[in-house]
């Protein structure tokens, strides 16, 4: 093998290759670069599946090497392995079986790794458009059943401490298995370990309650901003709107303290809604459509219009089927979907997690207490002015979101299209400027 070919193969193995970034690409790729011993990984994989090859010849396996920015070292790999085991053995969902794994780089592979069975079947997004409406409806029903199983176990004591995971399951036997085999550890979401937050172990959990979880996030960010935030740092995304106070530590801290004061009033008192449970973050109801029927003059319409209406009706039927099935079969999920301002509460948590990096009607929360803080007329006016620019920025990102993320990420096939979009924006912007601008 020539040296140039070897370098090319190593590049694809060790680097992130599923997409590109229109700006800060070198930094994004460096954060995802991970070397490992390819030969040793193959050896570990072959040893892991040798026994199963006798049972089922020709089995395929998947080897996963975590990127450096995937999450905390050790914990991220362990959490994925244990979660897959829990989903497969306790919830009896068809998750791939883990064949071998390591949570440390001190092994022949020289990296953390997971070797697992390859998931059987085809990716749904590749088949969806070809399926009949009835088949799609059946898949929606299966998704509801999966969601129901995922929510079926409550870790009522899971917030309390490290150690065995005490759970409320469908049978005492399952509860004993969970307590003896599984434990609750620190959270592994990236934002809890980003930058210097990796050393702030007091904010990594677990937590005793939802209120404590929210407060921990805000206090972590206050501590991080006080110690590490750099007001002089240049904004790395030239296309993202930021207010004048974005680089003002005091403004962030003030907002986070207001958030802390509001927590007792906006967190639900319904035990079902705040009980600790498993969830898959990629499960969501998607866009909500009103139920509709074909118009009376459907037969006289242009074929293109007919196709569009057929699509909208099919989507409406599927959403209606999902919500009806969820209400009947998975009432806890339905209650969560219907909780007042539930999406807003989730966004509050997301903003509180990283206001410094991501930018900054009480009655809608259905709280029986008055708002714990007030804004002056001047502050409200300033917010109103900034919100106009912020909303325009959000509308822009929504318009290009299917191609480019607000971090500049694009898929390989959309890379050229992404460049054309921002070249056009740059040229139109330059045409409006003059002199030193």
SULPEFEN-V615969 format. One record per residue. N is the residue number from 0. RES is the residue in one letter. SS is DSSP state (h for helix, s for strand, l for the rest). PSI is psi in whole degrees, -180 to 180 (999 if undefined). OMEGA is omega in radians with two decimals (999 if undefined). Layout:
# SULPEFEN-V615969
N & RES & SS & PSI & OMEGA
N & RES & SS & PSI & OMEGA
This chain:
# SULPEFEN-V615969
0 & X & l & 131 & -3.14
1 & X & l & 157 & -3.12
2 & X & h & -36 & -3.12
3 & X & h & -40 & 3.11
4 & X & h & -39 & 3.12
5 & X & h & -42 & 3.13
6 & X & h & -41 & 3.13
7 & X & h & -44 & 3.14
8 & X & h & -41 & 3.11
9 & X & h & -39 & -3.14
10 & X & h & -45 & -3.10
11 & X & h & -30 & -3.14
12 & X & h & -42 & -2.99
13 & X & h & -17 & -3.08
14 & X & l & 161 & 3.03
15 & X & l & 125 & -3.05
16 & X & l & 9 & -3.10
17 & X & l & -12 & -3.11
18 & X & s & -176 & -3.11
19 & X & s & 170 & 3.03
20 & X & s & 138 & -3.13
21 & X & l & -19 & 3.03
22 & X & l & 157 & -3.11
23 & X & l & 32 & -3.06
24 & X & h & -39 & -3.13
25 & X & h & -45 & 3.13
26 & X & h & -40 & -3.14
27 & X & h & -42 & -3.14
28 & X & h & -40 & 3.12
29 & X & h & -36 & -3.13
30 & X & l & -14 & -3.10
31 & X & l & 4 & -3.10
32 & X & l & 129 & -3.14
33 & X & l & 112 & 3.06
34 & X & l & 152 & 3.05
35 & X & l & 167 & -3.12
36 & X & l & 104 & -3.05
37 & X & h & -44 & -3.10
38 & X & h & -44 & -3.14
39 & X & h & -35 & 3.09
40 & X & h & -43 & 3.09
41 & X & h & -39 & 3.13
42 & X & h & -45 & 3.11
43 & X & h & -41 & -3.13
44 & X & h & -44 & -3.12
45 & X & h & -37 & 3.11
46 & X & h & -34 & -3.09
47 & X & h & -32 & -3.06
48 & X & h & 4 & -3.07
49 & X & h & -45 & -3.11
50 & X & h & -42 & -3.11
51 & X & h & -28 & 3.09
52 & X & h & -31 & 3.06
53 & X & h & -37 & -3.10
54 & X & h & -37 & -3.01
55 & X & l & 88 & -3.04
56 & X & l & 139 & 3.07
57 & X & l & 15 & 3.14
58 & X & l & 141 & 3.09
59 & X & l & 145 & 3.12
60 & X & s & 161 & 3.10
61 & X & s & 132 & 3.06
62 & X & s & 126 & -3.11
63 & X & s & 125 & 3.06
64 & X & l & 118 & -3.08
65 & X & l & 141 & 3.00
66 & X & l & 154 & 3.11
67 & X & l & -28 & -3.11
68 & X & l & 14 & -3.11
69 & X & l & -28 & -3.08
70 & X & l & -172 & -3.10
71 & X & l & 137 & 3.14
72 & X & l & 138 & 3.10
73 & X & l & -58 & -3.09
74 & X & h & -40 & -3.07
75 & X & h & -47 & 3.12
76 & X & h & -46 & -3.13
77 & X & h & -41 & -3.13
78 & X & h & -42 & 3.13
79 & X & h & -42 & -3.14
80 & X & h & -48 & -3.10
81 & X & h & -39 & 3.13
82 & X & h & -43 & 3.09
83 & X & h & -41 & 3.12
84 & X & h & -44 & 3.14
85 & X & h & -48 & -3.12
86 & X & h & -39 & -3.08
87 & X & h & -46 & -3.01
88 & X & h & -36 & -3.09
89 & X & l & -46 & -3.12
90 & X & l & -9 & 3.13
91 & X & l & 39 & 3.04
92 & X & l & 152 & -3.04
93 & X & l & 66 & 3.10
94 & X & l & 151 & 3.11
95 & X & l & 145 & 3.11
96 & X & l & 133 & 3.07
97 & X & s & 126 & -3.07
98 & X & s & -33 & 3.11
99 & X & s & 152 & -3.13
100 & X & s & 160 & 3.08
101 & X & s & 136 & 3.14
102 & X & l & 13 & -3.13
103 & X & l & 158 & 3.06
104 & X & l & -8 & -3.11
105 & X & l & 71 & 3.12
106 & X & l & 170 & -3.10
107 & X & l & -28 & -3.13
108 & X & l & -22 & -3.13
109 & X & l & 28 & 3.12
110 & X & l & 156 & 2.92
111 & X & l & 151 & 3.12
112 & X & s & 160 & 2.97
113 & X & s & 130 & 3.04
114 & X & s & 122 & -3.06
115 & X & s & 165 & 3.06
116 & X & s & 148 & 3.04
117 & X & l & 134 & 3.12
118 & X & l & 135 & -3.13
119 & X & l & 150 & 3.09
120 & X & l & -171 & -3.11
121 & X & l & 152 & 3.11
122 & X & l & 133 & -3.03
123 & X & h & -37 & -3.07
124 & X & h & -21 & 3.12
125 & X & h & -18 & -3.08
126 & X & h & -20 & -2.91
127 & X & h & -48 & -3.06
128 & X & h & -21 & -3.10
129 & X & h & -10 & -3.05
130 & X & l & 148 & 3.03
131 & X & l & 159 & -3.10
132 & X & h & -40 & -3.12
133 & X & h & -41 & 3.12
134 & X & h & -40 & 3.10
135 & X & h & -40 & 3.13
136 & X & h & -37 & 3.10
137 & X & h & -38 & 3.12
138 & X & h & -41 & 3.09
139 & X & h & -42 & 3.12
140 & X & h & -39 & 3.11
141 & X & h & -37 & 3.11
142 & X & h & -42 & 3.11
143 & X & h & -40 & 3.12
144 & X & h & -39 & 3.09
145 & X & h & -47 & 3.13
146 & X & h & -39 & 3.13
147 & X & h & -44 & 3.12
148 & X & h & -42 & -3.12
149 & X & h & -36 & -3.11
150 & X & l & 1 & -3.00
151 & X & l & -20 & -3.11
152 & X & l & 128 & 3.11
153 & X & s & 125 & 3.09
154 & X & l & 74 & -3.00
155 & X & l & -28 & 3.08
156 & X & l & 10 & -3.02
157 & X & l & -23 & 3.14
158 & X & l & -20 & -2.83
159 & X & l & -51 & -3.02
160 & X & l & 176 & 3.02
161 & X & l & 166 & 3.12
162 & X & s & -160 & -3.03
163 & X & s & 147 & -3.12
164 & X & l & 106 & 3.10
165 & X & l & 128 & -3.02
166 & X & l & 157 & 2.98
167 & X & s & 109 & -3.08
168 & X & l & -170 & -3.06
169 & X & l & -11 & 3.13
170 & X & l & 153 & 3.10
171 & X & h & -33 & -3.13
172 & X & h & -43 & 3.12
173 & X & h & -40 & 3.14
174 & X & h & -39 & 3.11
175 & X & h & -41 & 3.12
176 & X & h & -44 & -3.13
177 & X & h & -45 & -3.09
178 & X & h & -33 & -3.09
179 & X & h & -24 & -3.01
180 & X & h & -21 & -3.00
181 & X & l & 155 & 3.12
182 & X & s & 158 & 3.11
183 & X & s & 126 & -3.12
184 & X & l & -164 & -3.14
185 & X & l & 154 & 3.11
186 & X & l & 147 & -3.09
187 & X & l & 9 & 3.09
188 & X & l & 139 & -3.00
189 & X & h & -39 & -3.05
190 & X & h & -21 & 3.11
191 & X & h & -11 & -3.09
192 & X & l & 4 & -3.07
193 & X & l & 139 & 3.11
194 & X & h & -134 & -3.07
195 & X & h & -7 & 3.13
196 & X & h & -19 & 3.12
197 & X & h & -24 & 3.13
198 & X & h & -1 & -3.08
199 & X & l & 66 & -2.99
200 & X & h & -23 & -3.12
201 & X & h & -13 & -3.13
202 & X & h & 15 & -3.09
203 & X & l & -3 & 3.10
204 & X & l & -176 & 0.05
205 & X & l & 172 & -3.05
206 & X & l & 157 & -3.08
207 & X & l & -18 & -3.10
208 & X & l & 168 & 3.08
209 & X & h & -41 & 3.12
210 & X & h & -45 & -3.13
211 & X & h & -36 & 3.11
212 & X & h & -50 & 3.13
213 & X & h & -45 & -3.11
214 & X & h & -37 & 3.12
215 & X & h & -42 & 3.12
216 & X & h & -48 & -3.09
217 & X & h & -43 & -3.13
218 & X & h & -33 & 3.06
219 & X & h & -46 & -3.13
220 & X & h & -37 & 3.08
221 & X & h & -46 & 3.13
222 & X & h & -41 & -3.12
223 & X & h & -45 & -3.12
224 & X & h & -44 & 3.14
225 & X & h & -35 & -3.02
226 & X & h & -37 & -2.93
227 & X & h & -19 & -3.06
228 & X & l & 136 & -3.10
229 & X & l & 103 & -3.12
230 & X & l & -20 & -3.10
231 & X & l & -5 & -3.06
232 & X & l & 134 & -3.12
233 & X & l & 138 & 3.09
234 & X & l & 129 & -3.06
235 & X & l & -14 & 3.11
236 & X & l & 103 & -3.06
237 & X & l & -11 & -3.05
238 & X & l & 0 & -3.08
239 & X & l & 127 & -3.13
240 & X & l & 136 & 3.01
241 & X & l & 142 & -3.14
242 & X & l & 172 & 3.14
243 & X & l & -27 & -3.08
244 & X & l & 4 & -3.11
245 & X & l & -36 & -3.14
246 & X & l & 23 & 3.12
247 & X & l & 106 & -3.11
248 & X & h & -41 & -3.10
249 & X & h & -35 & 3.14
250 & X & h & -42 & 3.11
251 & X & h & -47 & -3.10
252 & X & h & -40 & 3.11
253 & X & h & -44 & 3.13
254 & X & h & -42 & -3.14
255 & X & h & -36 & 3.09
256 & X & h & -36 & 3.03
257 & X & h & -41 & 3.10
258 & X & h & -44 & 3.14
259 & X & h & -42 & -3.12
260 & X & h & -25 & -3.10
261 & X & h & -18 & -3.02
262 & X & h & -49 & -3.10
263 & X & h & -23 & -3.07
264 & X & h & -23 & -3.03
265 & X & h & -15 & 3.10
266 & X & l & 134 & -3.09
267 & X & l & 145 & 3.05
268 & X & l & -2 & 3.11
269 & X & l & 115 & -3.08
270 & X & h & -38 & -3.12
271 & X & h & -38 & -3.05
272 & X & h & -18 & -3.12
273 & X & h & 6 & 3.10
274 & X & l & 142 & -3.10
275 & X & l & 121 & -3.12
276 & X & s & 165 & 3.05
277 & X & l & 154 & 3.01
278 & X & l & 151 & 3.06
279 & X & l & 118 & -2.99
280 & X & l & -14 & 3.12
281 & X & l & -2 & 3.05
282 & X & l & 119 & 3.08
283 & X & l & 154 & -3.06
284 & X & l & -11 & 3.13
285 & X & l & -163 & -3.14
286 & X & l & 139 & 3.14
287 & X & l & 127 & 3.13
288 & X & l & 150 & 3.01
289 & X & l & 144 & 3.08
290 & X & l & 135 & -3.09
291 & X & l & 167 & 3.06
292 & X & l & 165 & 3.13
293 & X & l & 142 & -3.13
294 & X & l & 159 & -3.10
295 & X & l & -32 & -3.10
296 & X & l & 25 & -3.04
297 & X & h & -42 & -3.07
298 & X & h & -25 & -3.11
299 & X & h & -4 & -3.06
300 & X & l & 159 & 3.05
301 & X & l & 148 & -3.07
302 & X & h & -36 & 3.12
303 & X & h & -43 & 3.10
304 & X & h & -40 & 3.11
305 & X & h & -45 & -3.13
306 & X & h & -40 & 3.14
307 & X & h & -43 & 3.14
308 & X & h & -39 & 3.09
309 & X & h & -43 & -3.14
310 & X & h & -46 & -3.12
311 & X & h & -41 & 3.12
312 & X & h & -43 & 3.13
313 & X & h & -44 & 3.11
314 & X & h & -41 & -3.14
315 & X & h & -42 & 3.13
316 & X & h & -43 & -3.12
317 & X & h & -43 & 3.12
318 & X & h & -43 & 3.11
319 & X & h & -42 & 3.12
320 & X & h & -42 & 3.14
321 & X & h & -48 & -3.08
322 & X & h & -40 & 3.13
323 & X & h & -46 & -3.14
324 & X & h & -42 & 3.13
325 & X & h & -44 & 3.14
326 & X & h & -39 & -3.09
327 & X & h & -39 & -2.99
328 & X & h & -24 & -3.05
329 & X & l & 68 & -3.03
330 & X & h & -30 & 3.11
331 & X & h & -45 & 3.10
332 & X & h & -41 & -3.14
333 & X & h & -39 & 3.10
334 & X & h & -40 & 3.11
335 & X & h & -40 & 3.14
336 & X & h & -30 & -3.06
337 & X & l & 1 & -3.08
338 & X & l & 132 & -3.09
339 & X & l & 127 & 3.08
340 & X & l & 31 & 3.13
341 & X & h & -41 & 3.14
342 & X & h & -38 & 3.12
343 & X & h & -41 & 3.11
344 & X & h & -40 & 3.11
345 & X & h & -40 & 3.13
346 & X & h & -34 & 3.07
347 & X & h & -42 & 3.11
348 & X & h & -41 & -3.14
349 & X & h & -42 & 3.12
350 & X & h & -44 & -3.11
351 & X & h & -29 & -3.11
352 & X & h & -30 & -3.08
353 & X & l & 65 & -3.12
354 & X & h & -34 & -3.07
355 & X & h & -35 & -3.10
356 & X & h & -22 & -2.99
357 & X & h & 1 & -3.07
358 & X & l & 164 & -3.12
359 & X & l & 999 & 999
360 & X & l & 95 & -3.11
361 & X & h & -43 & -3.05
362 & X & h & -26 & -3.11
363 & X & h & -18 & -3.12
364 & X & h & -3 & 3.12
365 & X & l & 34 & 3.11
366 & X & l & 145 & 3.11
367 & X & l & 9 & 3.12
368 & X & l & 154 & 3.10
369 & X & l & 158 & 3.11
370 & X & l & 130 & -3.04
371 & X & l & -3 & 3.12
372 & X & l & 158 & -3.09
373 & X & l & 154 & 3.09
374 & X & l & 145 & 3.10
375 & X & l & 165 & 3.09
376 & X & h & -39 & -3.14
377 & X & h & -42 & 3.13
378 & X & h & -41 & 3.12
379 & X & h & -39 & 3.11
380 & X & h & -43 & 3.11
381 & X & h & -42 & 3.12
382 & X & h & -42 & -3.13
383 & X & h & -42 & 3.13
384 & X & h & -43 & -3.14
385 & X & h & -33 & -3.09
386 & X & h & -31 & 3.12
387 & X & h & -49 & 3.13
388 & X & h & -39 & -3.14
389 & X & h & -45 & -3.13
390 & X & h & -37 & 3.08
391 & X & h & -40 & 3.10
392 & X & h & -43 & 3.14
393 & X & h & -38 & 3.10
394 & X & h & -39 & 3.10
395 & X & h & -48 & -3.11
396 & X & h & -31 & 3.07
397 & X & h & -35 & -3.11
398 & X & h & -29 & -3.11
399 & X & h & 3 & -3.00
400 & X & l & -26 & 3.13
401 & X & l & -13 & -3.11
402 & X & l & -47 & -3.03
403 & X & l & 132 & 3.03
404 & X & l & 169 & -3.13
405 & X & l & -4 & 3.00
406 & X & l & 0 & -3.14
407 & X & l & 7 & -3.10
408 & X & s & 135 & 3.04
409 & X & s & 153 & 3.05
410 & X & s & 162 & -3.14
411 & X & h & -43 & -3.07
412 & X & h & -22 & -3.14
413 & X & h & 5 & -3.05
414 & X & h & -49 & -3.12
415 & X & h & -40 & 3.13
416 & X & h & -39 & 3.11
417 & X & h & -43 & 3.10
418 & X & h & -42 & -3.12
419 & X & h & -39 & 3.13
420 & X & h & -49 & -3.05
421 & X & h & -25 & 2.99
422 & X & h & -42 & 3.13
423 & X & h & -41 & 3.11
424 & X & h & -42 & -3.13
425 & X & h & -45 & -3.11
426 & X & h & -42 & 3.14
427 & X & h & -34 & 3.10
428 & X & h & -42 & -3.14
429 & X & h & -31 & -3.13
430 & X & l & -20 & -3.13
431 & X & l & -5 & -3.09
432 & X & l & 162 & 3.10
433 & X & l & 167 & 3.12
434 & X & l & -133 & -3.05
435 & X & l & -24 & 3.10
436 & X & l & 999 & 999
